[in-house]
Amino acid sequence: MELVAASKMKKAQAAALAGRPYALLMADMLAALAPKVDANQHPFLQPREVKTRGILLITTDKGLCGPLNANLFKLVSEIEGPAKFVVSGRKGAQFLARTKRDVVADFGITDKVPFHEIKVIGDFMIDLFLQGQIDTIEVIYPRFKNTLVQEPVHRPVILPLDSLNDFVANLAEDGGGDAKAKADDRLMIFEPNAQTVLEALLPFYVKRFLYQLALSTKASEHSARMVAMKTAKDNATNLLDDLTLEYNKARQAAITQEILEIAAAQFTAA
C-alpha cells in the first residue's frame, strides 16, 4: 500500500504543478479584460448579506491516511450559524450525516481528478449561489505543502468576490512563484462585447480554481497515506524483531534447561 500510494502521489503532484501555468495565463486574460468592463454589474462581484453559508467539504473516500480527515472535521465543527454543505468524499459524507448537518449534495471525485467532475460541482454551487439559496461559496480541503505536511484549510470566501483585481491576484498567486498577472495595453475588440465575455469567463475561472483545490486534496491524500503506511510497516517490522528476539530467548532457555536436566540425570545415575 505504501508503494501504491507513492506512485499515485507522484501523479497527483505532477497534475497539480501542471495546472499552475494555466492559472497564470487565465489571470493574464482577465487582467486584460478588467479595465474594459463594469465589474460591479456581475453577480459574482456584488456584496450581499450572509444569511446561509455554502461550504464545499473535500475529503477522501478511504481511510488509512493518518489524521488527514480528522483535521478537516475539526474545521467543520468550528462552523457556526446556518450553513449548507456540499461534500466530496465518503468520509466527509459520513461525518456530516453523523453530526446531522444540512447536506444538499454528495459528489464523487476519482483519483485522476478529471475536470468534468469538478465542473459538475462548480455548476451546482454556482446555481445555488445565483438562486440565493446560499450567500457564499467556501471550501474546506487539505492543502498540499510537501510529502510530510498537509495543512487543513478553510478557504473563507470564493464567492462573492471582493473585486475583480483581487481575483486576478489570487489566480496569479495560484499560478505559482512570484509571477504576476500582466495587463495588456493593446487595442482589443471583444465579441459580442467585453461584458458578455466577462460573464462567460468568471464562472469558468471559479470552477478551475475549485479544480486546483481538488488536485491539492488528492496529492495530500496519497502523501498522507504513503506516510501512514510507511509508519505502519516500520512499526510492524520493529514488533516482529522484538517478538523474534523474545522467541529466540525462550528457545535458548528451553534448550539450556534440557541440557541441564540431561546432565543432572547422568550425574545421578553415575
C-alpha atoms as one frame of an Amber mdcrd trajectory, in Angstrom:
protein
   0.000   0.000   0.000   2.936   2.320   0.634   4.281   1.755  -2.887   0.856
   2.205  -4.494   0.272   5.445  -2.559   3.740   6.711  -3.548   3.006   6.094
  -7.230  -0.370   7.871  -7.043   1.178  10.713  -5.057   3.721  11.446  -7.782
   0.991  11.567 -10.423  -1.190  13.848  -8.279   1.708  16.211  -7.580   2.573
  16.365 -11.280  -1.041  17.196 -12.151  -1.179  19.981  -9.544   2.063  21.533
 -10.809   0.990  21.228 -14.448  -2.089  23.372 -13.781  -0.188  26.380 -12.456
   0.933  27.884 -15.808  -2.672  27.587 -16.983  -3.856  29.550 -13.936  -1.329
  32.296 -14.692  -2.462  32.513 -18.321  -6.085  32.872 -17.195  -5.034  35.650
 -14.822  -3.368  37.465 -17.733  -6.562  37.193 -19.799  -8.720  38.515 -17.002
  -6.265  41.351 -16.281  -6.574  42.456 -19.919 -10.366  42.347 -19.672 -10.790
  44.068 -16.271 -10.234  47.718 -17.328 -12.770  47.402 -20.158 -15.818  46.251
 -18.171 -18.060  47.438 -15.372 -17.255  44.659 -12.912 -19.843  45.796 -10.352
 -22.657  44.623 -12.627 -21.618  40.977 -12.357 -23.476  38.994  -9.626 -20.209
  37.388  -8.511 -18.895  40.829  -7.532 -21.962  42.211  -5.783 -21.802  42.138
  -1.949 -24.755  40.587  -0.164 -25.894  39.895   3.370 -24.717  36.474   4.500
 -27.708  34.503   5.790 -26.732  30.972   4.757 -23.165  29.943   4.050 -22.379
  27.447   1.312 -19.436  25.174   2.140 -17.747  22.583  -0.056 -16.025  19.879
   2.025 -13.439  17.809   0.133 -12.290  14.642   1.914 -11.127  11.147   0.981
 -13.194   8.118   0.083 -10.961   5.708   2.006  -9.213   5.785   5.352  -5.682
   4.727   6.308  -4.359   8.230   5.670  -3.496   9.333   9.197  -5.211  12.383
  10.747  -5.964  13.999   7.363  -9.764  13.731   7.559  -9.931  14.273  11.335
  -8.192  17.642  10.952 -10.765  18.681   8.335 -13.624  17.614  10.596 -12.278
  19.887  13.346 -12.654  22.854  10.975 -16.218  21.787  10.175 -17.032  21.556
  13.894 -15.946  25.181  14.340 -18.529  26.473  11.843 -21.427  28.261  13.493
 -24.657  29.629  12.099 -26.788  28.457   9.165 -24.772  26.610   6.519 -25.441
  24.223   3.660 -22.802  21.649   2.795 -21.761  20.111  -0.491 -19.400  17.205
   0.110 -16.967  15.192  -1.968 -15.611  12.034  -0.370 -17.259   9.178   1.506
 -15.543  10.015   4.800 -16.845  13.574   4.739 -20.371  12.440   3.855 -20.380
  10.004   6.790 -19.160  12.692   9.202 -21.778  15.238   8.095 -24.505  12.602
   8.390 -23.377  11.685  11.921 -23.339  15.319  13.017 -26.739  15.972  11.374
 -25.623  18.889   9.215 -27.525  20.208   6.222 -26.059  18.327   3.231 -27.576
  19.313  -0.115 -25.388  17.194  -2.416 -22.726  14.480  -2.383 -20.287  14.162
  -5.300 -17.506  11.720  -6.070 -14.045  12.504  -7.431 -11.845   9.778  -8.895
  -8.068   9.562  -8.415  -7.371  11.095 -11.834  -9.478  14.182 -10.952 -10.883
  14.906 -14.433 -12.087  18.480 -14.862 -15.622  17.437 -15.851 -16.204  16.039
 -12.338 -15.205  19.347 -10.750 -17.269  21.252 -13.318 -20.423  19.490 -12.109
 -19.677  20.508  -8.512 -18.884  24.086  -9.547 -22.044  24.430 -11.648 -24.172
  23.113  -8.794 -22.751  25.527  -6.214 -22.857  28.495  -8.578 -26.542  27.771
  -9.280 -27.264  27.695  -5.547 -25.413  30.998  -5.173 -27.256  32.724  -8.027
 -30.638  31.407  -6.793 -29.966  32.861  -3.353 -30.057  29.518  -1.502 -26.510
  30.197  -0.297 -24.762  33.554   0.099 -21.134  32.383  -0.003 -19.060  29.633
  -1.557 -16.354  28.411   0.809 -14.087  25.365   0.665 -12.590  23.138   3.362
  -9.808  20.970   1.990  -6.277  19.698   2.802  -3.631  21.917   1.202  -0.614
  20.010  -0.062   2.639  21.596   1.128   5.028  18.657   0.908   5.061  14.902
   1.365   5.082  15.151   5.160   2.841  18.198   5.647  -0.789  18.523   4.564
  -2.437  21.578   6.064  -6.216  21.630   6.704  -7.510  24.875   5.214 -10.818
  26.699   5.328 -10.832  28.902   2.214 -13.133  31.596   3.523 -14.954  33.182
   0.584 -14.507  32.211  -3.052 -17.818  33.898  -3.917 -18.784  36.679  -3.777
 -15.506  38.229  -4.929 -14.323  41.407  -3.235 -13.108  42.833  -6.522 -12.024
  41.729  -9.955  -8.435  42.837  -9.305  -8.252  40.737  -6.139  -9.493  37.717
  -8.062  -6.818  38.299 -10.709  -4.194  38.469  -7.963  -5.430  35.182  -6.447
  -5.286  33.473  -9.826  -1.759  34.752 -10.403  -0.707  33.524  -6.960  -2.250
  30.156  -7.768  -0.034  30.122 -10.849   2.957  29.701  -8.560   6.120  31.564
  -7.707   6.318  35.342  -7.787   4.531  35.645 -11.125   2.030  38.461 -11.512
  -0.750  38.979 -13.996   0.259  41.197 -16.894  -2.164  43.827 -18.119  -2.254
  44.061 -21.913  -2.497  47.645 -23.211  -3.046  46.676 -26.837  -6.287  47.627
 -28.561  -8.668  44.666 -28.423 -12.136  44.028 -29.777 -14.342  41.670 -27.753
 -17.216  39.857 -29.433 -20.062  40.274 -28.799 -18.805  42.686 -26.078 -16.440
  42.769 -23.114 -19.216  42.413 -20.512 -20.545  39.232 -22.145 -17.045  37.780
 -22.268 -16.599  38.534 -18.556 -19.903  36.814 -17.714 -18.727  33.714 -19.569
 -15.206  33.681 -18.132 -15.795  34.257 -14.418 -17.805  31.047 -13.772 -15.175
  29.067 -15.661 -12.386  30.612 -13.622 -14.192  29.767 -10.368 -14.589  26.138
 -11.450 -10.965  25.997 -12.496  -9.994  27.339  -9.057 -12.008  24.536  -7.423
 -10.239  22.106  -9.726  -6.847  23.201  -8.406  -8.046  22.677  -4.827  -9.263
  19.173  -5.718  -5.840  18.341  -7.173  -4.233  19.545  -3.967  -6.598  17.307
  -1.992  -5.643  14.207  -3.967  -1.934  14.942  -3.610  -2.466  15.382   0.147
  -4.448  12.143   0.411  -1.852   9.959  -1.297   1.017  11.642   0.562  -0.669
  11.118   3.933  -1.498   7.509   3.069   2.065   6.782   1.984   3.453   8.190
   5.250   0.852   6.310   7.308   1.578   3.029   5.550   5.346   3.525   5.934
   4.885   4.177   9.641   2.694   1.080   9.955   5.267  -1.023   8.111   8.116
   0.266  10.305   6.103  -0.403  13.468   5.246  -3.920  12.290   8.902  -4.583
  11.457  10.010  -3.405  14.896   7.332  -5.530  16.565   8.409  -8.567  14.522
  12.042  -8.015  15.518  11.075  -7.762  19.190   8.952 -10.923  19.003  11.732
 -12.802  17.186  14.179 -11.801  19.899  11.783 -12.955  22.624  11.214 -16.239
  20.765  14.942 -16.861  20.445  15.461 -16.114  24.142  12.710 -18.527  25.131
  14.040 -21.187  22.744  17.582 -20.814  24.091  16.334 -21.002  27.661  14.405
 -24.196  26.865  17.461 -25.793  25.230  19.670 -24.834  28.178  17.125 -26.266
  30.600  17.020 -29.563  28.711  20.838 -29.815  28.691  20.939 -29.181  32.437
  18.288 -31.851  33.058  20.174 -34.417  30.931  23.452 -33.629  32.665  21.808
 -33.866  36.088  20.224 -37.216  35.217  23.544 -38.692  34.049  25.293 -37.423
  37.168  22.613 -39.020  39.370  22.836 -42.359  37.517  26.587 -42.416  37.882
